[in-house]
Amino acid sequence: MNKNKKPLFSFRKSSQDVSDTPCTDRREFLAKSGKLALGASAIVVGGGLFSPNSFAAKKIGADANATLLKLARDIYPHDTLEDKYYVQVMSPMADAAEKDAELFKLLAEGVTLLDKTSVDKYGVPYSQIKTEQERVIVLKMLEPTPFFQKIKGALMMGIYNNPEIWPRFGYGGSAWEKGGYINRGYDAVDWL
Amino acid sequence: MSAKFDLNDDSLVVIIGSGAGGGTLANELAQKGIRSVVLEAGKRFKMDDIENDEWKMFGKISWLDKRYVVGPARIAEDFPNLPAWIVKGVGGATMHWAGVAMRFQEHEFKMKTTNGTVPGANVLDWPVSLEEMEPYYVKAEKKMGVCGTEATGMPYHGKSSHYKVVAEGAKRIGARCEQAKLAINTEVRDGRPPCQVNGFCMQGCRIGAKWSTMYTEIPKAEATGNVEVRPQSMVLRIEHDKTGKVTGVLYADKDGNQQLQKARVVAVAGNSIESPRMLLNSESSMFPDGLANSSGQVGQNYMTHTTGGVYAEFEKPVHMYKSTVVPGIVHEWKGNDPTRGHLAGYELEILHLGLPFMSAFLNPGKGGWGRELADSLANYGNMAGFWICGEDMAVESNNITLHATEKDQYGLPVPVVYKTDHINDTRMRNHAYDRSKELFDAVGALKVNNLPPYPASHNMGTNRMSEHARDGVVNRWGQAHDIKNLFVSDGSQFTSSGTENPTLTIVALAIRQADYIADQMKRKEI
């Protein structure tokens, strides 16, 4: 349990109505955040990762919602991949921060540093930097941090080790139960 | 029927490790009626434990005890705690291998004679020749079931799409490319089924078509009633008597209790990090630098092969994962031809990774993110590629040492692995990158990605064979120069790495060593 009741950084207050009832059911939480993300446009402004009621939204701040999703999409950018696949990685992490003070500190301080670096460099917080090229310059500065590496590692597993989207990358996954490929086109190539 | 031996039975051979070296030695000795206890640090897995899932199997079977990689090479930065990619389990690294089974070339046993002294390297001839090894290679090929060999008469696997793309590129640049000789059945053989091309050779073969001591040598050895395998038994030290002969092995059992198994002979086969580590950890007032270390070579000359990866992206699908992991090999540059700008040779081994591992190794380490990487991964289905496997020069300062203060969960000093390129390795790798690009460009590659070396599955040289006791740790039989009844039975006894994957040679040496141990025991020499 995070004993630190005081946020480690300050964000502008969310204009959204924040309920006092945290979303405690993990599945419900995921479902909610997933749904929200699906409704969001490609460029996410507000909404996305967390339900407005969630611990993460309240403690890490409503802006972190947009910031973390944009960060996730910038680390492994696949323009045709829906937000929900990034959300599926980031939401559980933000959720886990409620019970993991160290993780909370990592995320909270990381988001603060990300925005501070962005403001220093481009005069606006990360999520408001207009081009990917400029955001990548900021991210390159954060690359050595445990915050960045933690998110990168989680995304690598969450995106490229996600069987649900393997077909879209042209990867087959487990094959033994289907009899392998010996009778399923192992030798097929028609362009040589 | 598995045997059960008493801890005080001092008539036994104690074999440490159950992989290609230890597992083979146990079975070979057992077939001759020689009894042994096999101490294996890892668990015993069942066939059902083997899944077609890269990360799950990595987490399940890998040797993940604390280790450090140090030195200026990129691997120390990318994988600071994972120098080697090997297995902790019954069967050892024979679970995690692609089945590539090639014999060494003649010159690879004679690197010093072939090239003379190599500045900055510690190159030596083996005290064994190819001619002498040939009958044992035949036995090893039969035992393991290597396709494409006279020894088995078993046909090659068919040509997969991945193979065809590379073979076409090789043809266009005039390079020799052949299907790989694999210890993977293409027919029902030895009670095991033929390959059905699952594409997960490296994660453990789910159907047992690939040779692994886990389900071949070990159960066969146990069936003789001459062998007891004790999984989850981590060796702490090897004991010796006043005469300097080894007398037993102290280990921590699965409950963490210390046990001392007495022994007539001890054979060390824990792979090239653990084997020298055991000898170093067994230091005593009689052997202050560790067992069998009068030469100072225990832990030195650590070799991994000169490696790297090359993955090309094409416009159209290759679906490389629908293949044995290594369907073929470009042999063009395997000879020792200094006119190329480097000594010794390399093979380009056609090899696929699944998407999960490709995401981790295409640009490993902290900087592996961003649009270029993502775009390449989005093109995974249209990729074809190689793993470069070339001879690694023996360099004394590439070594395994013990951490001065940090201990692992068994209370043993954590191993520290120092590994960096000899200039010959760098030149060879660059040559291989360049030829690979030519090959892939010839068949229309849109982009060719060079991958740096990743954690090594081929680990060799840290208890090397030598003719003279001053130059190495063991003699031509893998017997310690200093201690008659102590043997090294794994790849750590390699004097040079060769360009070929080490397993076949480890198995051939173990078969040969079993003959020698049996003979020496009969003569009461040990």
Interface residues (C-beta under 8 A of the other chain):
Chain A: D74 I75 Y76 P77 H78 E132 V136 L139 E143 P144 Q149 K152 M156 M157 I159 Y160 N161 W166 F169 G170 Y171 G172 G173 S174 A175 W176 G179 G180 Y181 I182 R184 G185 Y186 D187 A188 V189 W191 L192
Chain B: E51 N52 D53 E54 W55 G158 K159 S160 S161 K164 V165 E168 C195 Q196 V197 N198 G199 F200 R206 I207 F314 E315 K316 P317 V318 H319 Y321 K322 S323 G354 L355 P356 M358 S359 A360 K366 G367 G368 W369 G370 R371 L373 A374 L377 A378 Y380 G381 N382 V443
